Amino acid sequence: MEASLAACIPTALLATGACLQCEVCFGLGTSCTGDLEACAAGEDSCGIAVTASTVGIKNQSILQGCMPSSQCKASPFSVNFGTGMRTQTSFACCLGEACKTATVT
């Protein structure tokens, strides 16, 4: 029993590999800061989403965190709700140090 447990622990550690960590934050404007958090299974990229909303006045917000790299190509995404009401979100994906200088267009 002890031998099988001892064999399982290293195997489990090798299976998980090195965990991707991304800065996770939300803020108004074009920048935010937060803590690094480990990404869940299937989230293989760090993502930055900038949303510009117009509902009478124009606001901009940013969201950073883990995301699947398959969503990186879903940008820009816009919705028009009628006169004077619109939202557009653009994504940028990055890994590691590249996230510090990544820009969303």
C-alpha positions as CSV (number, residue, x, y, z in Angstrom):
1,M,0.0,0.0,0.0
2,E,2.8,2.5,0.9
3,A,4.7,1.6,-2.3
4,S,1.7,2.4,-4.5
5,L,1.0,5.7,-2.7
6,A,4.7,6.7,-3.1
7,A,4.5,5.9,-6.9
8,C,1.2,7.9,-7.4
9,I,2.4,11.2,-5.9
10,P,5.4,11.7,-8.4
11,T,3.2,10.5,-11.3
12,A,0.5,13.0,-10.3
13,L,3.0,15.8,-10.1
14,L,4.5,15.0,-13.5
15,A,1.0,14.8,-15.1
16,T,0.2,18.4,-14.0
17,G,3.4,19.8,-15.4
18,A,4.3,23.5,-14.8
19,C,1.2,25.5,-14.2
20,L,0.6,28.6,-16.2
21,Q,0.0,31.6,-14.1
22,C,-1.7,34.9,-15.2
23,E,-2.3,38.2,-13.6
24,V,-6.0,38.4,-12.7
25,C,-7.6,41.8,-12.4
26,F,-10.5,44.0,-13.5
27,G,-10.6,47.8,-13.7
28,L,-12.0,50.9,-15.4
29,G,-9.8,52.4,-18.0
30,T,-7.0,50.6,-19.9
31,S,-4.9,49.0,-17.1
32,C,-5.3,47.0,-13.9
33,T,-3.1,45.1,-11.6
34,G,-3.7,42.0,-9.6
35,D,-2.2,38.8,-8.2
36,L,-0.8,35.9,-10.3
37,E,-3.2,33.0,-10.2
38,A,-2.7,29.4,-11.5
39,C,-4.8,28.7,-14.6
40,A,-7.3,25.8,-14.7
41,A,-7.1,22.9,-17.0
42,G,-7.9,24.0,-20.6
43,E,-6.7,27.6,-20.0
44,D,-3.5,27.7,-21.9
45,S,-3.0,31.4,-22.3
46,C,-3.3,34.7,-20.5
47,G,-5.9,37.0,-21.9
48,I,-6.5,40.7,-21.8
49,A,-10.0,41.9,-22.8
50,V,-10.7,45.6,-23.3
51,T,-14.4,46.6,-23.5
52,A,-15.6,50.0,-24.8
53,S,-19.2,50.7,-23.9
54,T,-21.4,53.6,-24.9
55,V,-24.6,54.1,-23.1
56,G,-25.0,57.8,-23.3
57,I,-21.3,58.2,-22.3
58,K,-18.3,56.2,-23.3
59,N,-16.7,53.9,-20.7
60,Q,-13.7,51.6,-21.1
61,S,-12.8,48.6,-18.9
62,I,-10.2,45.9,-18.8
63,L,-10.2,42.3,-17.6
64,Q,-7.1,40.1,-17.4
65,G,-6.9,36.4,-16.5
66,C,-6.6,32.9,-17.8
67,M,-8.4,31.8,-21.0
68,P,-8.2,29.1,-23.7
69,S,-6.0,30.3,-26.6
70,S,-8.9,29.3,-29.0
71,Q,-10.7,32.4,-27.8
72,C,-7.9,34.7,-28.8
73,K,-9.1,34.9,-32.4
74,A,-12.7,35.9,-31.4
75,S,-11.7,39.6,-31.5
76,P,-13.2,42.2,-31.9
77,F,-16.7,41.4,-30.8
78,S,-19.3,44.2,-31.0
79,V,-23.0,44.5,-30.2
80,N,-25.2,47.4,-31.2
81,F,-28.2,47.9,-28.9
82,G,-29.7,50.8,-30.8
83,T,-29.2,54.5,-30.8
84,G,-26.3,55.5,-28.5
85,M,-25.9,52.0,-27.0
86,R,-23.0,49.9,-28.2
87,T,-20.3,47.7,-26.7
88,Q,-17.1,46.3,-28.3
89,T,-14.7,43.9,-26.8
90,S,-11.2,43.1,-28.1
91,F,-8.9,40.4,-26.9
92,A,-5.1,39.9,-26.8
93,C,-3.4,36.8,-25.6
94,C,0.0,36.5,-24.1
95,L,2.3,34.3,-22.1
96,G,4.8,35.3,-19.3
97,E,6.7,38.5,-19.6
98,A,5.0,39.3,-22.9
99,C,1.9,40.1,-20.9
100,K,3.6,43.2,-19.4
101,T,3.8,44.9,-22.8
102,A,0.8,43.3,-24.7
103,T,-1.6,45.8,-26.2
104,V,-5.2,45.3,-27.3
105,T,-6.2,46.9,-30.6
